[in-house]
Amino acid sequence: MRQRTRRAVLDAALSLWSRDFSAPLGDIADRAQVSRSTLHRYFPDRQALVDAALVDAIETIERVSEKATANCATAAEELDALMRAMVDVGDLILFLFSDTDRFTGNPHWDSDDEDEQELATLITRAQQEGALADDVAPDWAVGCFYSLVFAAASSISAGTLPRHRAADLAVRTFLHGLANR
């Protein structure tokens, strides 16, 4: 029961804060269907909830990304699966990246470029396999990849596209827009 309540509060916070980071704790408690005092038993203040949501979002994205790409045979399949997995957790993407300064100074925010470097390496593999044009700088393609994930997540959040359609469009735009001609 305790884990379920904690999960409900985290999910509510991530959902609300992906759209409005100024949403008050009372709104989060309402969304989680718990009292404010219950929320405060789990997270004594806003910063404790922000920290927990930050850690949870990062861990979830890593977990779904690894799971999605585990059985891919080619770099293009891996890029497709990775993009779809990230679009599926679009609220987390919006929470983490809507405001690039939101987590500056937070000890749980690791702003190193390891993930970007891994994606650049994957893009280079896709270029070597002939799936992506080799005249596109991997760093530029990384920016395109993340921009498309963010655009898809934003469209889903705004209600302008259903999740599956947004994922299809993001993948199609990335893989075919940068395709080897």
N, C-alpha and C positions, 0 to 999 in steps of 0.2 A: 504494500500500500504506500509506504513512504517513497519508494522509487517512482511509483506511478504519479504521485502528487508532484514530486520534484520535476519529473519529465513534463507534466502538464504545464507547470509554471514556465519552464524553459521554452517549451514549444510556443506558448502564448507570447512570451517576451520576444522571441525571434520573429514570430509572425507580425506582431505589432511594430517592433522596432525596425523591421525591414522596410516599412512604409513611412514610419514617423518615429525617429529616435527620441523625440521629446515626449512620447506617450507615457503617462504617469503609471506608477505601480498599481494604483487602483484599477486602471483599465486592464492591466495585465492580470490582476487577481480575478476580475470579472470574466475575462476570456478563458482563464484556466478553471473557472468555476470553483474557486476557493475564496475564503475570506482574506482580507488584507493581513490579519494577524497570522493566518496560516502561511501566507507568502513570506512574511517576516521571520517566521520560525526557520524557514529554509534559507532565506537570503535576508540578512539583517538590514541591509541598506541597498540602495540602487547600484552602487559600485560593485557589491558582491554579486548581484544578479548580472550586471554587465560582464564581469570577469568570467562567471560561469557560462554565460551565453557565448562569449568569445571562444573560450576553450572548446565548448560543445560544438560550435559551428565548424571550427577548424578540424577537429577530430572526425566529425561526420563527413565533411567533404573528402578528407583523406581516405576514410573507410569506403565510401561509395565509389570513389575513383579507383581504388585498388581492386575492389570487387568487380567493377564494370570492365576493367581492362585485363583481368586475369587470364582469360582464354582467347585473347585476340591473336590472330596469326600474323597480321601485317601491321605496319605503322599506321596506315590509313584506317584500318578497322579500330585500332586503339584510339586514334584521334576522334573517330565517330563516337565510340563508346564513352570516351572521356567527356566529350562535349554534352552528350545526352545525359550523362550522370550529373554533370554540373547544372544543367538546365533543370533537372528534376529536383534539385535542392536550391532552386533559384532564390527563395527567401533568404537562405543563408548567404548567398552571393551578395544580394542587395544589402543585408545587414552588415557584412564585412566591408563592402567596397563602395557604398553610396557616398560616403564621405571619407576621402583618403586620409584625413587628419584625425578622424574620430578616435583612433586607438593609439595615437602617438604618445609615447611614454608609458603605455600600459605594459607591465612586465610579461603579460601573456601574449602580446602581439609580437610575432617574430617577422620582421620586415626583410629578412634576408631573401636573396634571389634564387634559393635552391629550387623551388617549384618552377620558377620561370626557366631556369637552366635545364631542368628535366624535360620541360615541354619543348624547349628549343632543340634538345637532343632528339626527342621524338619526331619533331618536324624535319630535322636533318635526315633522320632515317627514312621518313616518308619521301623526301626528295631523292635520296639514294635509291629507293625502291621504284621511283618513277611516278609516284602518285601525286606529288606536288612539284611545281616548277622549281628548278634549281637556281633560277635567277632572283628569287625572293629571299631577302635576308631573314634568317630564322627569328631574329629578335622582332622584326616587323610582323612576321606571321604570328608570333606569340601575342603581340598587341591586338592583332585582328581576332585571334581566337578568344581572348578574354573579353574583348569588346562585343563580340557576337553573343557570348554567354550572357553578358550583362544586358544586352539589348533584348534577348529572348526572355530573361527573367523579368525585366521591366514590363515587357508586353503582357506576360502572364499576370503579373501583379496588377496591371492596369485593366485587365479583363479584355484586352483587344485581341488576344490570341489564346486558344487552348494550349495546354502544355505540350501535347504531342506535335501540334502544328509549329509551335515556336521552335521546338527542338529540330524538327525536320528542316525548317528554313535556315536555322543557324548552321547545321551540318552541311546542307546543300551550298549555302553561300561560302562557307569556308573551304570545303573540299573541291568544289567546282570553280569557285572564283580564283583559287590559287592552283588549279589543276595544271598539270604539265600539258602543254599544247602540242 
